[in-house]
Amino acid sequence: MKNNEQTYPLELVIGNIETVIVDPHNEVFSYWYKRKSEKTYALLHIDNHDDMCLPSLTFEGFKSLRTKATIEDYAKSMVIGQFISPAAFYGILDNVYWFDPRKKWIRQYNQFIREELEGRMFLGKKRERINIRKMVQELNDLDTFLLDIDLDAFASRDDMRGIRPEQINQRIKKTTKLLKKLKRPAFITIARSIHPRSYTVESMVEELQERTIEELSIIYG
């Protein structure tokens, strides 16, 4: 590793809000899990993907196979899109709002039904499309929420026709416009998403991370 190469997770503070930058995205789960005794949160998940897949094992089931396993080990064992559903399973989240700045709608997940059988996890849920105005109203009716941003929301390898600078600027502008309408989050997570597979355009990740931190500092500073 080069001397000036940053390692992740990276913990920092943005506008007096605890923030962590991770790579890969599933590592945010351990940070959320450590907050589960505080209260149940709503999550605003800003991402090109909903990341609502479900791991087969609960943390307890995972520990039955690896007795010395930590919550960090469990988070790292997940596939990159499996970290939100276990947070709902453990009662950390009671409402999830997925916002992709490419889309005109929000997808909401709630009314979770949690079942566990011999160390395996099952999660039922309601999902529906709602408009941005409804999400803003619901989040602002709460004391606070968790904010989760994947940098692939702005420049993803899945963008089919290439990515123009004006598209990236438009997505960032749309996201900041939304965040300015909301209360301050209790905790911020940012995912670079270039390991183990690149979802964010790798050549842009440093610039996107810098711009995201800068925009959040303006909003919450």
SULCORUR-V766096 format. One record per helix or strand. SS is the DSSP state (H for helix, E for strand). FROM is the first residue (numbers start at 1). TO is the last residue. If there is no record, write none. Layout:
BEGIN
ss:SS from:FROM to:TO
ss:SS from:FROM to:TO
END
This chain:
BEGIN
ss:E from:10 to:14
ss:E from:17 to:22
ss:H from:25 to:33
ss:E from:41 to:46
ss:E from:57 to:57
ss:H from:59 to:65
ss:H from:71 to:77
ss:H from:83 to:89
ss:E from:93 to:99
ss:E from:106 to:117
ss:E from:120 to:130
ss:H from:132 to:140
ss:E from:146 to:150
ss:H from:151 to:153
ss:E from:156 to:156
ss:H from:165 to:180
ss:E from:187 to:191
ss:E from:200 to:200
ss:H from:202 to:220
END
